[in-house]
Amino acid sequence: MPQTPPLLHTLLLIDTERFSDRDDVQQALLRRMLFSLADRVLLAAGVDQSMRLRADRGDAVMELIDPGVPLTTLLRALLTDLPAELRAVNRLAARSAQLRLRTVLATGYVAIDEYDGWVGTDLNEACRLLDADALRAALRERDGDYALCVSESVHTGIVRHQHTGIPTEEFNRITVLSKNGPLPAWLHGPLPATAPDHRPPHAATPSAVAPAPTAPSGIDFHGTNHGAIANQITGDITFGGPGERR
C-alpha cells in the first residue's frame, strides 16, 4: 500500500511506568491490563474499533482516532473513566502488578506509509510530551496512579473554553525542551516539585536584562582637552601623562 496523505487525527498515547523493572510474567500481565483498560475507556467515549488504529509499543499504546469523535467526549473519559478504571484494576492487583500510567492527548496530521508505519511531526511531538520530565515527575510525586498532559492544540481548542466536565483551572502550562525547540503543553493537576526548570537555556529574566544604552550627551574623557567643541574634537586630547597624545 502506498503512503497515505497526511490526515488529521486525534492522538492518544498511554505509557506504563517502570515497565522494564518487572519480570516477563509481570510484563505480560501489565500489557493485558493496559490494552483492556484502553479498550474499555475508548468504548465508553464512543470510539469503536472502526474509528481507531492502534500501534503496540510494548509498554505503551498509541491510538490514531477519527477526528469525528468529539474531543470533549474523549477528554472527559480521560479525566474520569480512565482514572476510575485504573483504580478498579489496581485494587485487585498485587503490588508487583500495579499499573501506573502517563497519558498524552494531542491532535495532528499523520501519514501511514507502505510499512504501516506512522509518520508526522505532530506525532513526534506527542511522543516527546509522553517522555517529558514534567509528566514523569508528576506521576512519580502523586498518590494516584495516573498523570495526563494535553498538547497546546487541545488546550487552545477545548480546555480553555470551560466545557462541562473539563475544569480549565486544573491544567497548568509546561514547556518541554526538545531538539527542535521549546514545546508548550498543559499538565492536568499540580506542577511537580522535582521537575527541572523548563525555560529555554540562557533565557533572560527581567533582572538580568541590561538597560538600553542612552544617546551620549557629550564627550566623556579624562585628560587635557585641547579642542572639544559641540561634541566634536577639533584639536588633540591628552589621556595620560605628558607625551601621550592622541
N, C-alpha and C positions, 0 to 999 in steps of 0.2 A: 504494500500500500504506500503510495507517495505521501510525502509530508502534507498534513492539512494546513490550511492557512491559520494564522493566529486567531483564536476566537476568545471572546470574553467568558470567563468562568468565575465562580466563587471558589476560593482556595481554602481548604480546611486541612490543617496539619496537626497531628497529635503524636506526641513522643513520650516514651516511658523513661522515667528517671532511674538511673543506676541499673539499667538492664544487664549490662555486661558483668556486674558483680554477682549475678545469680548463676547457679549451675544449669546444665542443659535441661533438666526436668522442670525446674522453676521457670526458665525462659519459655519453654513450650506452653506452660500454664498461663504465664503472663500474656503471651500472644493471643491465646484463645480468649482470655478475659478482655483484652483490648479490642479485638475485632468484633466480638459480640456486643460490647458496650457501644462502640461506634455505630454498629448497625441499628441498635435499638434507639439511640438518640436521633440519628438521621431519619429513621422511620417516623418517630414522634414529631419531627419537624416537617413531615410530608415529603421526604426525599426517598423515593423508591429506587430500586436498582436501575431503572431505565433513565434516571436523572443524574447519575453519578458514574465516575470512573475512579478506581482505586489503584494506587501504587503501594505495594508492600515493601517497606523499608526495614524489615526485620524487627527492630524495636519501636517502629513508628509506622503510621499510615498517612498517606496523602490522598486527599479526595478532590477531584475536579467535579464541581457541582454545577448543574444547569443554572444559568443566571435567571431563569424564570422562577426559581424558588425565592420567595421574599427573604431578603437579608434580615429583616426584623424578626421573622419567624425563626430563622436559623440561629440568630444571636440569642434570642430568648431561650432556646433549647440549650445553648452552650452555657448560659448563665444559671439555669435552673435544673433542667433534666439531666445534663451530664454530671454535675456535682452530686445530685441525688442518687443517680445510678451508681456512681463511683463509691459513695458511702455504703450503699447496699451490698455491692460486690466485696468491698474490703471488710465489711462486718463479718462475713462468713469465711474469709480467707485467713490462713495462718500468717503470722508476722512476716515470714520469709517470702510470702506471696502477695504482699500488699502492693497495690498498683497506684503509682503517683504519676500524674500526667501534666505535661506542658502542652498548651494548645494555642494555635495561631489561626485567626480568621482574616482573610485578605481577599482582594479581588484583583483580576488582571488578565492579560492576554497570554494564552498558552497554545503552542502548536504541538501536534503529535507527529513524530517522524515515522519513517518506514520500519523502524525497530521498536515501535510502540513506546519510544522514549518521549518525555515531555520537555519542551524547550520554551524558555521565555524568561526575560529579565524579571518580570513581576513574580514569577515562581521562585527565582533565585533569591529575591529579596525576602520573600515569605520564609524561605529556609533560613536565612540569616536571622530573622526575628525569632524563629524557633530555637536557635542556638545562642541567643543573646544572653550575656551575663546577667542583665537585669531580670529576665524571665526565670533563669535558673536560680538566681538568688531569692526571688520572690517565693518560688516553690519550696526552696530549702528552709526559709525562715517561717513559713506559715504552719499553723497547726493542721490545716486541712491538707488534702491530697491533690490539689488542683490549682493551676495558675493559667490565666488567659490573657493573651495580648491580641490586639487588633491593629491592622495597618492604618495608615493615615487616611486612605481612601474610604475604609469602612467607618472611621470616626467622622470624617467630613460628611459622608453621605447619609449616615444612620445615627451614630451615637449622639452627636451634638444636638440633635433635633428633639430630644426629650420624648421619644416614642414610649408608649406604655410598656412597662416591664423592662425598660433599658435605662438604668439610672446613670445619667450623664456624669453626675458628680463623683461617681465611684471609679472613673477612669482617670489615670494620671499619665501625662506625657513623658515619654522617654526618648532618647536619641541613641541609636545603635551605630557605633563606628564601624564602617566596613571599608574594604579596599577601594570601593567606588565612591566613598564619601559618606557623610552622616545620613542616617536613615531614620526618619521620625516614625514613632509608633505610639500606642496607648496601652498601658498596663491596667488591667482591672484589679482594683484593690490598692492597698497602700504600697508606696515605693519601698523596696528593701533597704535595710540599713547598710548592708555589706556590699551593695553593688558599687562598682567604681564610678567615678565621675565620667559621664558620657559626653562632656563637651568636647568639641574638636581640639586637638592639641594646639597649643600656642594661642588659644582664643584669649583675646584681651578682655580683662574685666574693667569696669569703669574707672577703678582707682589706678589702673595700670596704663591708661591711655594718656599719652603725653599731650599737653596743651598745644594747640596750633601756634606756630610762630607768628609773631606780630610784625608788621612792617616796621623797618627801622626808622626812627625819628631823627637820627643824626649819625655821626661817625664817632664810635667809642674807641679810644685808644689810650695808651699810656706812653708818654714821651714828650718830646718837644714838637709843637706844631709850627711849621714854617709856612703854612698857607692853606688852611681848610676853610673854604667859604661856601655857604649854601649847600652843604653836603657834598662838595666836590673838592678834591685835593688839587690845589694849584701850585703847590711847592713841594718840598721834601719834608718827610717826617722822621724824627729820630725816635726809635722804640727802645733803645738801650742806652748804654753809656756813650761817651764820646767816640766818634769814629764809626759807629754802627748806624749807617744811614740807608734808607730805602727810597 
